[in-house]
């Protein structure tokens, strides 16, 4: 085994389609510091490989003929707490995403896979893993600033932009963005004025967050023409694909 392989983060791919699993393997191994240790295509193989290999990272699909990814995610978190999980799946249902995030996935990436998006997540995960390893091996206590840095690394992956693999844009606060997205989900469509009134922010700030949701693929905008005055943009939620 070469020197690079000895220091690589090993990844177990759990994906029922062998062709897609091979594509995922090639993408993962294009990122420095990562190697795929095995591929499992069903529940039996997944549990066997987890028990034998104890990988630090699993890339997990949701859809399987004999089980589902959320069930496997729960199994991993219960029996292999030292193993982290990145969901890589065509599933876009809000309920699925929420369950996965609450169960503790490091990231949730929707197919079709874009390499730059995956690379951004893996590089962030490598930083996260190095920090965790250092703490476990060398530290007995840590400072608040170090804790904040670790949590930021864990959260940055989930804040990656769609397609481009870019982390949260400058000037975009996650908590505020979640509030705007929640309002959009409840209303179905919004204007900057509506967001300003509901969330107590200026129109320019509301526009910045709404445009960010457009860029991230969560919303689209159209021009709304009134009887008088300039046209105003109306922002609508992009429905999930069944």
C-alpha positions as CSV (number, residue, x, y, z in Angstrom):
1,X,0.0,0.0,0.0
2,X,1.4,3.4,-1.0
3,X,2.1,6.3,1.3
4,X,-0.9,8.3,0.0
5,X,-3.3,5.4,0.7
6,X,-2.1,5.0,4.2
7,X,-3.1,8.6,5.1
8,X,-6.3,8.7,3.0
9,X,-9.8,9.0,4.5
10,X,-11.5,5.7,3.6
11,X,-15.0,6.0,2.2
12,X,-17.7,3.3,2.0
13,X,-20.2,3.9,-0.8
14,X,-23.6,2.4,-0.2
15,X,-25.5,2.7,-3.5
16,X,-27.8,0.1,-5.1
17,X,-26.9,1.0,-8.7
18,X,-23.4,-0.4,-9.5
19,X,-23.0,2.1,-12.4
20,X,-23.7,5.1,-10.3
21,X,-21.6,3.7,-7.5
22,X,-18.6,3.5,-9.8
23,X,-19.1,7.1,-11.0
24,X,-19.2,8.2,-7.3
25,X,-16.1,6.2,-6.6
26,X,-14.2,7.9,-9.5
27,X,-15.4,11.4,-8.3
28,X,-14.4,10.7,-4.7
29,X,-11.0,9.4,-5.6
30,X,-10.3,12.5,-7.7
31,X,-10.2,14.5,-4.4
32,X,-6.8,14.4,-2.7
33,X,-6.9,12.6,0.6
34,X,-9.8,10.2,-0.1
35,X,-10.0,6.6,-1.2
36,X,-13.0,4.3,-1.6
37,X,-12.5,1.2,0.5
38,X,-15.6,-0.7,-0.6
39,X,-19.0,-0.5,-2.4
40,X,-22.1,-2.0,-0.9
41,X,-25.3,-2.4,-3.1
42,X,-27.7,-3.7,-0.5
43,X,-28.4,-3.8,3.2
44,X,-26.6,-7.1,3.9
45,X,-23.4,-5.9,2.1
46,X,-23.6,-2.5,3.8
47,X,-23.8,-3.9,7.3
48,X,-21.1,-6.5,6.6
49,X,-18.7,-3.8,5.2
50,X,-19.4,-1.5,8.1
51,X,-18.6,-4.2,10.6
52,X,-15.4,-5.3,8.8
53,X,-14.0,-1.9,7.7
54,X,-15.4,0.6,10.3
55,X,-14.9,3.4,7.7
56,X,-14.7,7.0,8.9
57,X,-17.0,8.1,6.2
58,X,-20.0,6.7,4.3
59,X,-21.6,8.1,1.2
60,X,-25.2,6.8,1.4
61,X,-28.1,6.7,-1.0
62,X,-31.8,6.8,0.1
63,X,-33.5,4.4,-2.2
64,X,-32.8,0.6,-1.9
65,X,-34.9,-2.4,-2.9
66,X,-34.6,-4.1,0.5
67,X,-34.3,-1.1,2.9
68,X,-34.0,2.7,2.8
69,X,-31.1,5.1,3.5
70,X,-32.7,6.7,6.5
71,X,-33.0,3.3,8.2
72,X,-29.3,2.6,7.4
73,X,-28.4,6.1,8.6
74,X,-30.1,5.4,12.0
75,X,-28.3,2.0,12.2
76,X,-24.9,3.6,11.5
77,X,-25.4,6.3,14.1
78,X,-26.5,3.8,16.7
79,X,-23.8,1.1,16.1
80,X,-20.9,3.1,14.6
81,X,-20.9,6.6,16.2
82,X,-17.4,7.3,14.9
83,X,-18.6,7.0,11.3
84,X,-19.8,10.1,9.5
85,X,-22.4,10.1,6.7
86,X,-22.9,12.1,3.6
87,X,-26.2,11.5,1.9
88,X,-25.9,11.4,-1.9
89,X,-29.3,10.7,-3.4
90,X,-32.0,11.7,-5.9
91,X,-34.4,12.1,-2.9
92,X,-35.6,15.7,-2.5
93,X,-38.6,15.3,-0.3
94,X,-38.5,17.8,2.5
95,X,-39.4,15.2,5.1
96,X,-36.4,13.0,4.0
97,X,-34.0,15.9,4.1
98,X,-35.2,17.1,7.6
99,X,-34.9,13.5,9.0
100,X,-31.4,13.1,7.6
101,X,-30.2,16.4,8.9
102,X,-31.7,15.8,12.4
103,X,-30.1,12.4,12.4
104,X,-26.7,14.0,12.0
105,X,-25.6,13.7,8.4
106,X,-22.5,15.8,7.5
107,X,-24.1,16.9,4.3
108,X,-27.0,16.1,2.0
109,X,-26.2,16.2,-1.8
110,X,-28.9,15.8,-4.4
111,X,-28.3,14.0,-7.6
112,X,-27.3,14.5,-10.4
113,X,-24.0,14.8,-8.7
114,X,-21.8,17.8,-9.6
115,X,-18.1,17.1,-8.9
116,X,-17.3,20.6,-7.6
117,X,-20.1,20.3,-5.1
118,X,-18.8,17.0,-3.9
119,X,-15.2,18.2,-3.7
120,X,-16.2,21.2,-1.6
121,X,-17.9,18.9,0.9
122,X,-15.1,16.4,1.0
123,X,-12.5,19.1,1.5
124,X,-14.5,20.6,4.4
125,X,-15.0,17.1,5.8
126,X,-11.2,16.5,5.7
127,X,-10.7,19.7,7.8
128,X,-13.4,18.6,10.2
129,X,-11.9,15.1,10.6
130,X,-8.4,16.5,11.2
131,X,-9.6,18.7,13.9
132,X,-11.6,16.0,15.6
133,X,-8.7,13.6,15.5
134,X,-6.3,16.2,17.0
135,X,-8.7,16.8,19.8
136,X,-9.2,13.2,20.6
137,X,-5.5,12.4,20.5
138,X,-3.9,15.5,22.0
139,X,-6.4,17.6,23.9
140,X,-8.3,17.3,27.2
141,X,-10.1,20.7,26.9
142,X,-10.8,23.1,24.1
143,X,-11.7,26.8,23.9
144,X,-15.0,28.3,22.8
145,X,-13.4,29.7,19.6
146,X,-12.1,26.2,18.7
147,X,-15.6,24.8,19.3
148,X,-17.1,27.5,17.0
149,X,-14.5,26.6,14.3
150,X,-15.4,22.9,14.5
151,X,-19.1,23.6,14.3
152,X,-18.6,25.9,11.4
153,X,-16.7,23.2,9.5
154,X,-19.5,20.7,10.1
155,X,-22.1,23.2,9.0
156,X,-20.3,24.7,6.0
157,X,-20.8,21.5,4.0
158,X,-24.6,21.7,4.4
159,X,-24.4,25.4,3.4
160,X,-22.7,24.7,0.1
161,X,-24.3,26.3,-2.9
162,X,-26.0,24.1,-5.5
163,X,-23.9,23.1,-8.4
164,X,-20.9,25.4,-7.9
165,X,-19.8,24.0,-4.6
166,X,-19.5,27.5,-3.1
167,X,-20.1,28.0,0.7
168,X,-22.5,30.5,2.1
169,X,-22.1,33.8,0.2
170,X,-20.7,36.8,2.1
171,X,-23.5,38.7,3.9
172,X,-25.8,35.8,4.1
173,X,-26.6,34.6,7.6
174,X,-27.8,31.0,7.9
175,X,-30.4,31.7,10.6
176,X,-31.9,34.6,8.6
177,X,-31.8,32.6,5.4
178,X,-33.7,29.7,7.0
179,X,-36.4,32.1,8.2
180,X,-36.8,33.5,4.7
181,X,-37.0,30.0,3.2
182,X,-39.5,28.9,5.9
183,X,-41.7,31.9,5.1
184,X,-41.5,31.0,1.4
185,X,-42.4,27.4,2.1
186,X,-45.4,28.5,4.0
187,X,-46.6,31.3,1.6
188,X,-45.6,29.7,-1.7
189,X,-44.7,33.1,-3.1
190,X,-43.2,36.3,-1.7
191,X,-42.2,39.8,-2.5
192,X,-39.5,41.9,-0.9
193,X,-42.2,43.9,0.8
194,X,-43.8,40.9,2.3
195,X,-40.5,39.6,3.7
196,X,-39.7,43.0,5.1
197,X,-43.0,43.2,6.9
198,X,-43.0,39.6,8.2
199,X,-39.4,39.4,9.3
200,X,-38.7,43.1,10.1
201,X,-36.0,43.8,7.5
202,X,-35.4,46.3,4.8
203,X,-36.4,45.6,1.2
204,X,-32.8,45.6,0.1
205,X,-31.9,42.9,2.7
206,X,-35.0,40.9,1.8
207,X,-34.0,41.1,-1.9
208,X,-30.5,39.8,-1.1
209,X,-31.8,36.7,0.7
210,X,-34.5,36.0,-1.9
211,X,-32.0,36.3,-4.7
212,X,-29.7,33.9,-2.8
213,X,-32.5,31.4,-2.7
214,X,-32.9,31.8,-6.5
215,X,-29.1,31.2,-6.9
216,X,-29.2,28.1,-4.7
217,X,-32.1,26.6,-6.6
218,X,-34.8,26.9,-3.9
219,X,-36.8,29.6,-5.6
220,X,-37.5,31.3,-9.0
221,X,-38.5,34.8,-9.7
222,X,-41.0,36.4,-12.1
223,X,-42.0,40.0,-12.8
224,X,-45.3,41.1,-11.4
225,X,-46.9,44.0,-13.2
226,X,-49.4,46.2,-11.3
227,X,-51.7,48.9,-12.6
228,X,-49.3,51.7,-11.7
229,X,-45.6,52.0,-10.8
230,X,-42.6,49.8,-11.6
231,X,-43.0,46.0,-11.9
232,X,-42.0,44.1,-8.8
233,X,-40.3,40.7,-8.7
234,X,-42.3,37.9,-7.1
235,X,-40.4,34.9,-5.7
236,X,-42.0,31.4,-5.9
237,X,-40.9,28.2,-4.3
238,X,-39.6,25.6,-6.7
239,X,-41.5,22.4,-6.0
240,X,-39.7,19.2,-5.2
241,X,-39.5,16.6,-8.0
242,X,-41.4,13.5,-7.1
